């Protein structure tokens, strides 16, 4: 096995950089040709390199570029599946919302007033998160980058906030009736 590969496998970051650096442009091009959204290119390329470093002991030699592209292909496949599920869920939510809005009767704007009351009960950071997602239509990935939190943290927090706002709204509506 090549000396540089041995050094990389034993944890030498300089050797890793020397092996990966010539492959980065090709890796990004590989991802760019397959990614459905531009923001995925750097993300998948970076995750591939991090994965390669963390799993360096399983690299058996050969082309590190091919290994990085294989890692990227798997990460991209998972991300595309998640991306597709997210869009399907968003479309279902939109359809449900449109159907319920057709049936909804707004009583003197109570719902809006109650939503504003419930939003006021949230901390500033959580209100900001809700505004980014629903007023600005930012994706979870964009919010994650802006807030320096993981995408799963953003999704979980938004889910909890929606649940909290829904419960708050229901309590106010019950009191009003």
Secondary structure, 3 states (H helix, E strand, C coil): CCHHHHHHHCCCHHHHHHHHHCCHHHHHHHHHCCCCCCHHHHHHHHHHHHHHHHCHHHCCCCCHHHHHHHHHHHHHHHHHHHHHHHHHHHHHHHHHHHHHHHHCCCCCCHHHHHHHHHHHCCCHHHHHHHHHHHHCCCCHHHHHHHHCCCHHHHHHHHHHHHHHHHHHHHHHHHHHC
